[in-house]
Amino acid sequence: MPGSAHTLPDFTGRVVGDGRYQIMRKLGNGSYGAVYQALDTTAQDEKSTLRAIKIMRKDNLSDKEVSNLQRELYLHRVMSADPGVVSYHHSFEDRHYVYVVLDFISGGDLFTKITKGDAYYRNDDAIKRDFVQILDAVLACHRKRIFHRDLKPENILCGEDGSIRLADFGLATTQRVSTTFGCGSSTYMSPECIGWETKKVPYTTKHNDTWALGVILVNMITLRSPWARATTKDDTFHDFIVDENHLLEVLPISKGANSIIKRMLQLEHYGRADLRAVRKAVLDVDTFFPTDEQVARAPLPVQLIWADYNAKFTSPKGTKGVRRVAKPQPKVVVPRAKPHAASPVANLKHTAAARKGAENHRRRGRLSPSGTVDSTDSEGPLTPVDDVTPPIVFVKVPSLFEQDLGDASLLETLNTKPVVAPCPLRVIKGSGMVMV
């Protein structure tokens, strides 16, 4: 990909833009290149003194990479005037690099806000305020037929004044239907964008953005992601396909939050909630969090994650609770049924159901203290108990503290664009059911 960060030298201390910008420090790396904080020596007021400069290498770019870079700059410029988008000022280039000058947002990104502080700790008002701002920014993009395709906490910046700004249009597109699979960051990709189990049927970019926003809402409420990747190889995701209320069994979320999240994460993309309806539901929900009494009656995984969640914000400074990690059980090989349904989504549901049926003999008391769920991908959630006999293993619910979200990348692009056929499924409104 153009301007890969590992091919760039360190620009700290350099002067660029014909002496206008003094590079001060690196803010972050990405697959596209790097972002630096810079001082604008020509600024007339304190507000415009600091800028962020995105630097990308332009040497040896293919025609397609040049086109992608031009598209990114154009789409960001189109959205720049929106209050929910990081302002684009101008760009320039020299012999080897392209420089994009943006507003400097001093509060950092949403990932840092979620994981490094207590901004959202049992704070419904803060989640509503910030998530609605994110929704408004994405809706503004969609109104102009711009679809982001890489929505994740690192690409959402937080101002010290409480404002939220959408950034990084490197993968944005104006195409409503796409055949670019694996586009974005794996945790936030919809199943149809991943394409592995949906026969790479063309997908709608608008609904792919909706899916990513649903995962981000889970991040903000729980400090965790619901799964590492939305494929049936992921235990939590395949259970979610079979039971759309499964997240209530593994995450400390309220029924109201679950109702919103599952509407955004409908497997059939045409069944996903409209973002305007999501906005209203977020503002109307009583709370995103369960009460302590509800957690006490919840399955053990919810109790453990809730205890870990609270410990992160209530433990005295300088102390760390002792938490033992349950040991993984030996791998149990589960036979997979061959797909037989006409729809890629139906294939996914059939595969997950087959797995679940094959595992029922060893999953009595689903995710209860007396039952175990094997996961070879995880050592399970942290548990405060000192002795676990026998060892208890749970389905992986990735913690944001452990999660390597990766950089946005185009993993695979089809050489030919297939004809978009009418979807063979229909979604029964409100039921979550998909019918052939």
Secondary structure per residue as TSV (DSSP state, phi and psi in degrees):
chain	resnum	aa	ss	phi	psi
A	1	M	-	360.0	147.6
A	2	P	T	-61.4	139.4
A	3	G	T	67.6	31.6
A	4	S	-	-53.7	137.9
A	5	A	G	-59.8	-34.9
A	6	H	G	-72.5	-10.0
A	7	T	G	-96.7	-1.4
A	8	L	S	-97.6	140.6
A	9	P	-	-75.4	170.5
A	10	D	-	-80.7	121.7
A	11	F	-	-91.0	-1.3
A	12	T	T	-55.5	128.5
A	13	G	T	90.5	-12.0
A	14	R	-	-78.2	159.8
A	15	V	E	-114.3	127.9
A	16	V	E	-129.8	171.3
A	17	G	T	69.0	46.4
A	18	D	T	55.7	40.6
A	19	G	T	84.2	2.8
A	20	R	T	-77.9	-39.2
A	21	Y	E	-112.4	126.8
A	22	Q	E	-99.8	115.1
A	23	I	E	-73.3	126.8
A	24	M	E	-102.2	-52.6
A	25	R	E	-159.3	156.0
A	26	K	E	-80.5	134.8
A	27	L	E	-97.3	-30.0
A	28	G	E	176.6	163.7
A	29	N	E	-113.1	158.8
A	30	G	E	-153.5	174.8
A	31	S	T	-65.1	-22.4
A	32	Y	T	-79.6	-26.7
A	33	G	E	153.8	-129.5
A	34	A	E	-147.5	157.4
A	35	V	E	-120.9	133.9
A	36	Y	E	-124.5	152.6
A	37	Q	E	-85.0	136.7
A	38	A	E	-137.0	154.3
A	39	L	E	-102.3	124.1
A	40	D	E	-87.1	107.9
A	41	T	T	-74.3	-8.9
A	42	T	T	-102.5	3.4
A	43	A	-	-61.3	140.9
A	44	Q	S	-94.6	-13.8
A	45	D	S	-144.8	163.0
A	46	E	G	-63.3	-34.1
A	47	K	G	-61.7	-36.4
A	48	S	G	-98.2	11.1
A	49	T	T	-68.4	-44.7
A	50	L	E	-96.0	136.9
A	51	R	E	-133.3	161.4
A	52	A	E	-106.6	134.3
A	53	I	E	-121.8	121.5
A	54	K	E	-92.3	124.4
A	55	I	E	-115.9	127.1
A	56	M	E	-131.7	138.7
A	57	R	E	-74.6	140.1
A	58	K	-	-115.1	-1.2
A	59	D	T	-61.8	138.1
A	60	N	T	56.4	32.7
A	61	L	-	-75.6	140.4
A	62	S	-	-74.9	166.1
A	63	D	H	-58.3	-38.2
A	64	K	H	-67.3	-40.4
A	65	E	H	-67.1	-37.8
A	66	V	H	-62.7	-42.3
A	67	S	H	-62.7	-41.7
A	68	N	H	-63.7	-41.2
A	69	L	H	-65.6	-43.2
A	70	Q	H	-62.3	-38.7
A	71	R	H	-63.7	-43.7
A	72	E	H	-59.1	-47.9
A	73	L	H	-64.9	-40.6
A	74	Y	H	-64.9	-47.7
A	75	L	H	-67.1	-37.8
A	76	H	H	-65.8	-38.9
A	77	R	H	-64.3	-38.3
A	78	V	H	-61.4	-39.7
A	79	M	H	-90.9	-4.0
A	80	S	T	-59.5	-32.4
A	81	A	T	-75.3	-14.3
A	82	D	S	-71.6	135.9
A	83	P	T	-65.2	-16.4
A	84	G	T	-94.8	9.0
A	85	V	B	-124.1	139.7
A	86	V	-	-59.2	129.4
A	87	S	-	-69.2	133.0
A	88	Y	E	-96.8	127.6
A	89	H	E	-99.8	-58.8
A	90	H	E	-169.0	173.9
A	91	S	E	-136.6	156.2
A	92	F	E	-150.7	172.5
A	93	E	E	-147.2	159.4
A	94	D	-	-124.5	-158.3
A	95	R	S	-64.0	-33.9
A	96	H	S	-116.2	-20.2
A	97	Y	E	-133.4	155.9
A	98	V	E	-110.4	136.7
A	99	Y	E	-120.8	127.0
A	100	V	E	-115.8	119.7
A	101	V	E	-96.8	123.5
A	102	L	E	-128.1	166.9
A	103	D	E	-60.5	141.9
A	104	F	-	-90.9	120.7
A	105	I	-	-102.9	111.2
A	106	S	T	-76.6	-14.3
A	107	G	T	-84.6	-1.4
A	108	G	-	85.4	-170.2
A	109	D	B	-100.4	170.6
A	110	L	H	-65.9	-33.6
A	111	F	H	-58.5	-45.8
A	112	T	H	-64.8	-40.6
A	113	K	H	-63.9	-36.7
A	114	I	H	-70.0	-45.2
A	115	T	H	-95.8	-23.3
A	116	K	H	-102.0	-3.2
A	117	G	S	-144.5	-171.9
A	118	D	-	-111.7	28.3
A	119	A	T	-56.7	-36.0
A	120	Y	T	-110.1	7.1
A	121	Y	T	-63.8	106.7
A	122	R	T	49.8	38.9
A	123	N	-	-121.3	90.0
A	124	D	H	-62.4	-40.3
A	125	D	H	-63.6	-40.9
A	126	A	H	-66.9	-41.3
A	127	I	H	-64.4	-45.1
A	128	K	H	-59.9	-47.7
A	129	R	H	-59.2	-48.4
A	130	D	H	-78.7	-38.4
A	131	F	H	-69.4	-35.2
A	132	V	H	-64.7	-37.5
A	133	Q	H	-62.7	-40.0
A	134	I	H	-63.5	-45.7
A	135	L	H	-59.4	-43.2
A	136	D	H	-62.5	-39.4
A	137	A	H	-65.8	-43.0
A	138	V	H	-68.3	-40.5
A	139	L	H	-60.5	-39.4
A	140	A	H	-62.4	-40.8
A	141	C	H	-62.5	-46.4
A	142	H	H	-64.0	-34.3
A	143	R	H	-63.2	-28.0
A	144	K	T	-97.6	14.8
A	145	R	T	59.6	39.5
A	146	I	-	-115.4	126.0
A	147	F	B	-119.2	125.7
A	148	H	-	-71.6	-49.8
A	149	R	S	69.6	2.4
A	150	D	-	-144.4	47.5
A	151	L	-	-75.3	124.0
A	152	K	S	-163.9	163.1
A	153	P	G	-57.8	-32.7
A	154	E	G	-68.3	-22.1
A	155	N	G	-98.1	16.2
A	156	I	E	-124.7	119.5
A	157	L	E	-102.7	149.7
A	158	C	E	-120.5	119.1
A	159	G	-	-79.5	154.0
A	160	E	T	-67.3	-16.9
A	161	D	T	-87.1	5.6
A	162	G	S	93.3	-2.4
A	163	S	-	-76.8	152.9
A	164	I	E	-120.6	133.2
A	165	R	E	-129.1	133.5
A	166	L	E	-82.9	137.4
A	167	A	-	-133.4	173.6
A	168	D	-	60.5	91.7
A	169	F	-	-100.4	26.6
A	170	G	T	-61.3	-27.8
A	171	L	T	-113.7	7.2
A	172	A	-	-66.0	154.3
A	173	T	B	-146.4	160.0
A	174	T	S	-102.4	0.6
A	175	Q	-	-80.4	124.6
A	176	R	S	-72.7	-29.9
A	177	V	E	-121.2	132.9
A	178	S	E	-127.0	150.4
A	179	T	-	-119.4	19.5
A	180	T	E	-92.7	105.2
A	181	F	E	-96.1	154.0
A	182	G	E	69.0	30.7
A	183	C	E	-97.2	112.6
A	184	G	E	125.6	-150.0
A	185	S	-	-114.5	131.8
A	186	S	G	-54.4	-40.3
A	187	T	G	-63.0	-27.3
A	188	Y	G	-105.7	0.5
A	189	M	-	-76.6	140.3
A	190	S	-	-73.9	159.9
A	191	P	H	-57.5	-38.4
A	192	E	H	-72.9	-25.5
A	193	C	H	-75.2	-38.9
A	194	I	H	-61.0	-48.1
A	195	G	-	82.4	-9.4
A	196	W	T	-59.6	-41.2
A	197	E	T	-113.6	12.5
A	198	T	T	-119.3	19.9
A	199	K	T	58.3	22.2
A	200	K	T	52.3	42.7
A	201	V	-	-72.9	137.5
A	202	P	-	-51.8	140.4
A	203	Y	E	-121.7	160.1
A	204	T	E	-90.7	128.2
A	205	T	H	-69.7	-29.6
A	206	K	H	-62.5	-47.1
A	207	H	H	-73.5	-24.7
A	208	N	H	-65.8	-39.1
A	209	D	H	-62.8	-39.9
A	210	T	H	-60.2	-42.8
A	211	W	H	-59.1	-48.2
A	212	A	H	-60.1	-38.6
A	213	L	H	-64.9	-35.0
A	214	G	H	-62.9	-40.6
A	215	V	H	-67.2	-40.3
A	216	I	H	-61.2	-39.6
A	217	L	H	-62.3	-40.1
A	218	V	H	-60.4	-44.1
A	219	N	H	-54.3	-46.8
A	220	M	H	-68.3	-33.1
A	221	I	H	-80.9	-42.2
A	222	T	H	-114.4	-9.1
A	223	L	S	65.3	18.6
A	224	R	B	-134.8	162.3
A	225	S	-	-101.8	148.0
A	226	P	S	-67.7	-28.4
A	227	W	-	-159.4	165.2
A	228	A	S	-79.1	-35.6
A	229	R	S	-157.7	140.1
A	230	A	S	-81.9	68.4
A	231	T	S	-131.2	160.6
A	232	T	T	-70.9	-7.9
A	233	K	T	-73.5	-18.6
A	234	D	S	-86.7	120.8
A	235	D	H	-58.3	-45.8
A	236	T	H	-65.3	-39.8
A	237	F	H	-67.8	-41.5
A	238	H	H	-68.5	-30.3
A	239	D	H	-69.5	-36.3
A	240	F	H	-64.8	-35.9
A	241	I	H	-62.3	-42.2
A	242	V	H	-73.3	-38.5
A	243	D	-	-132.1	106.6
A	244	E	T	-68.0	-10.3
A	245	N	T	-98.6	13.5
A	246	H	T	-61.1	-31.6
A	247	L	H	-62.2	-25.0
A	248	L	H	-65.9	-20.5
A	249	E	H	-90.1	-12.5
A	250	V	H	-128.1	-9.3
A	251	L	S	-131.7	144.0
A	252	P	-	-80.6	82.3
A	253	I	-	-128.6	155.1
A	254	S	-	-79.2	166.1
A	255	K	H	-64.1	-34.5
A	256	G	H	-65.1	-42.8
A	257	A	H	-64.4	-42.3
A	258	N	H	-60.7	-38.7
A	259	S	H	-61.4	-41.9
A	260	I	H	-68.2	-47.5
A	261	I	H	-62.6	-45.4
A	262	K	H	-68.6	-26.6
A	263	R	H	-70.7	-30.3
A	264	M	H	-81.4	-23.5
A	265	L	T	-109.0	31.1
A	266	Q	-	-60.4	136.2
A	267	L	S	-64.0	-44.4
A	268	E	S	-78.0	116.1
A	269	H	G	-64.2	-27.8
A	270	Y	G	-71.5	-13.0
A	271	G	G	-90.2	-3.4
A	272	R	S	-72.4	145.6
A	273	A	-	-63.6	144.3
A	274	D	-	-65.7	140.4
A	275	L	H	-65.1	-25.2
A	276	R	H	-68.8	-36.6
A	277	A	H	-69.5	-37.2
A	278	V	H	-61.9	-43.4
A	279	R	H	-57.1	-46.5
A	280	K	H	-64.5	-42.1
A	281	A	H	-64.8	-38.2
A	282	V	H	-63.9	-42.6
A	283	L	H	-69.8	-29.3
A	284	D	H	-87.4	-20.3
A	285	V	-	-64.2	141.4
A	286	D	S	-68.1	-48.5
A	287	T	-	-157.4	151.6
A	288	F	S	-91.1	-10.0
A	289	F	S	-112.7	148.5
A	290	P	-	-77.9	157.7
A	291	T	-	-78.3	163.5
A	292	D	H	-60.9	-35.0
A	293	E	H	-66.5	-39.8
A	294	Q	H	-65.9	-38.4
A	295	V	H	-64.3	-38.4
A	296	A	H	-62.5	-26.5
A	297	R	T	-97.4	-1.9
A	298	A	S	-82.8	165.5
A	299	P	-	-58.0	155.0
A	300	L	H	-55.6	-40.6
A	301	P	H	-56.4	-39.4
A	302	V	H	-64.1	-42.7
A	303	Q	H	-62.3	-41.7
A	304	L	H	-68.3	-43.5
A	305	I	H	-67.5	-37.7
A	306	W	H	-63.4	-42.0
A	307	A	H	-63.8	-41.9
A	308	D	H	-67.0	-40.0
A	309	Y	H	-60.3	-47.6
A	310	N	H	-67.7	-36.1
A	311	A	H	-63.9	-31.1
A	312	K	H	-63.8	-25.6
A	313	F	H	-115.0	-8.2
A	314	T	H	-114.9	-11.6
A	315	S	S	-68.5	140.8
A	316	P	-	-59.0	146.6
A	317	K	T	-61.1	138.2
A	318	G	T	86.0	-0.8
A	319	T	-	-118.5	151.2
A	320	K	-	-133.6	129.2
A	321	G	-	-69.0	149.0
A	322	V	-	-85.4	120.1
A	323	R	-	-129.4	126.1
A	324	R	E	-94.2	141.0
A	325	V	E	-96.6	125.3
A	326	A	-	-61.5	138.9
A	327	K	-	-77.7	144.7
A	328	P	-	-71.7	143.8
A	329	Q	-	-82.8	161.1
A	330	P	-	-57.8	148.3
A	331	K	-	-64.7	134.1
A	332	V	-	-106.8	118.5
A	333	V	-	-80.7	122.5
A	334	V	-	-108.2	124.6
A	335	P	-	-66.1	143.6
A	336	R	-	-108.4	137.2
A	337	A	-	-79.8	149.5
A	338	K	-	-74.7	137.7
A	339	P	-	-60.1	143.9
A	340	H	-	-139.1	-13.3
A	341	A	S	-81.7	160.7
A	342	A	S	-75.0	-31.9
A	343	S	S	-93.0	143.4
A	344	P	H	-58.6	-37.3
A	345	V	H	-67.4	-41.9
A	346	A	H	-63.1	-35.8
A	347	N	H	-59.7	-43.6
A	348	L	H	-61.0	-46.9
A	349	K	H	-64.0	-38.8
A	350	H	H	-66.0	-42.7
A	351	T	H	-63.3	-44.4
A	352	A	H	-65.4	-41.0
A	353	A	H	-64.2	-38.7
A	354	A	H	-64.4	-42.1
A	355	R	H	-61.7	-44.3
A	356	K	H	-64.9	-41.4
A	357	G	H	-62.7	-39.0
A	358	A	H	-69.1	-23.6
A	359	E	H	-94.0	-6.7
A	360	N	G	-58.9	-29.5
A	361	H	G	-66.5	-19.6
A	362	R	G	-117.8	13.3
A	363	R	-	-128.8	46.8
A	364	R	S	-66.7	136.7
A	365	G	S	66.8	69.1
A	366	R	T	-50.0	115.4
A	367	L	T	49.5	40.5
A	368	S	S	-103.0	168.5
A	369	P	T	-56.7	-25.8
A	370	S	T	-93.9	-5.7
A	371	G	-	-111.4	162.1
A	372	T	-	-129.2	151.8
A	373	V	-	-125.8	119.1
A	374	D	-	-76.1	138.0
A	375	S	-	-145.9	106.9
A	376	T	T	-75.8	-8.9
A	377	D	T	-91.4	-3.3
A	378	S	-	-149.8	150.8
A	379	E	-	-91.3	5.6
A	380	G	-	87.0	170.9
A	381	P	-	-71.3	157.4
A	382	L	E	-66.6	139.0
A	383	T	E	-126.7	137.1
A	384	P	-	-80.7	-6.2
A	385	V	-	-75.4	149.4
A	386	D	S	-86.9	-33.1
A	387	D	-	-128.1	127.4
A	388	V	-	-125.1	109.7
A	389	T	S	-134.1	116.0
A	390	P	S	-74.5	169.1
A	391	P	-	-56.6	137.8
A	392	I	-	-106.4	130.8
A	393	V	-	-122.3	134.8
A	394	F	-	-118.6	160.9
A	395	V	-	-60.1	140.7
A	396	K	-	-66.8	125.3
A	397	V	-	-120.5	98.8
A	398	P	-	-59.6	132.4
A	399	S	B	-83.7	140.5
A	400	L	T	-65.6	-23.9
A	401	F	T	-70.7	-24.6
A	402	E	T	-101.9	-12.9
A	403	Q	-	-78.1	128.1
A	404	D	-	-97.6	100.7
A	405	L	-	-74.3	-17.6
A	406	G	-	74.5	175.7
A	407	D	-	-102.3	151.9
A	408	A	-	-64.2	135.9
A	409	S	E	-152.9	150.6
A	410	L	E	-89.6	105.4
A	411	L	E	-79.4	-35.5
A	412	E	E	-159.9	136.1
A	413	T	E	-127.5	129.7
A	414	L	-	-69.8	142.6
A	415	N	S	-73.1	-31.4
A	416	T	S	-123.2	144.9
A	417	K	-	-95.2	113.1
A	418	P	-	-70.8	159.5
A	419	V	-	-72.3	134.7
A	420	V	-	-78.2	118.0
A	421	A	-	-95.8	153.5
A	422	P	-	-58.0	140.3
A	423	C	-	-65.6	127.6
A	424	P	S	-78.2	-1.4
A	425	L	-	-110.7	159.0
A	426	R	E	-132.7	148.5
A	427	V	E	-104.1	127.8
A	428	I	E	-78.9	113.2
A	429	K	T	-56.2	129.3
A	430	G	T	83.6	-11.3
A	431	S	T	-100.8	-19.8
A	432	G	T	75.0	5.5
A	433	M	E	-91.6	142.4
A	434	V	E	-114.6	126.3
A	435	M	E	-116.1	140.7
A	436	V	-	-77.4	360.0
